Amino acid sequence: MKPSNNNKPFERYNPLNDFLFFKVMGEKGNEVQLLSFLNAVLEHSSTYPTTGKQPIESVEILENQSFVKDIINGKSCILDVLAVLTDGTKVNVEIQLSNQGNMERRSLYYWSKVYFEGINEGHDYRKLPNVIAINIIDFKLFPGENLHSRFNLREAANPSLILSPALEIHFINMVKWRKQAEKDIVNNPLHRWLTWFDERSPPELVTEVVNMDSGIKAADERQAYVTQDDEARRTYWSRRKAEHDRISGLNYARRDAMETAARNALAEGLSVEMIQKITGLDLKTINQLAESDPD
């Protein structure tokens, strides 16, 4: 792994790095770990009680993405995991670590793309497969403390009535996972997976869940194998840097927008306290903006 400065311990590879996630979960030969993860997500999302589904017994991985050097090293690279279950249901897993303000519609777009491609011209609409989209995110999106949100098309006045099982979209929030006080790695397989996915998990806890779960052990061994390759490591760090730069750019843009809003509010005569409430900027920053105002 890449060593850090000041003789600190080596940093753990982040399993949610888009490139590494694909190499560990999205290539043929990765069925054991993907099957384990999908069962962990669907079991604890009320999918089984609602639809009567049984645990997934097998999965076929569809390799629908190629890695091109000039794209990998560029600013944008959309990687996903696409698989089909034994009953024909397609599952798309996406990783998004930075909030670009489009996650809900982005997920709907990918869901619709997989759904639309499930039928050929002239075929019966009834042959369109159900599609499950699973999004693992690392930023705030929905209010509340629920780390796992699941959406279907439901009747407004009677939510128990589902229009069709064709659409099912999950959001798993790593920010809320880290804040969750009680983590049950013994009885909850999804908690075990999130422990392994979280690069901030203590090493001894990661070792514990690896030893507890054969699917996670397979993923851990695959990750160790992938990261032995020099080219794979270079790609990993390139993608990590690109994601870091993207997050830094988004944070700078948001900060700049809030400071502009604060200046406008100051010009309108709003109080510093009210501006803080509106923008979320600290009082010191707002006062500095007031002092730097040429008027």
Buried (B, 14 or more C-beta within 10 A) or exposed (E): EEEEEEEEEEEBBBBBBBBBBBBBBBBEEBBBBBBBBBBBBBBBBEBBEBEEBEEBEEBEBBEBBEEEEEEBBEEEBEBBBBBBBEEEBBBBBBBBBBBEEEBBEBBBEBBEEBBEBBBEEEEEEEEBBBBBBBBBBBBEBEEEEEBBBBBBEEEEEEEEEBEEBBBBBBBBBBEBBBEBEEBEBEEBBBBBBBBBBBBEBEEEBBEBBBEBBEBBBBBBBBBEEBBEEEEBBEBBBBBBEBBEEBBEEBEEEEBEEBBEBBBEBBEEEBEBEEBBEEBEBEEEBBEBBBEEEEE
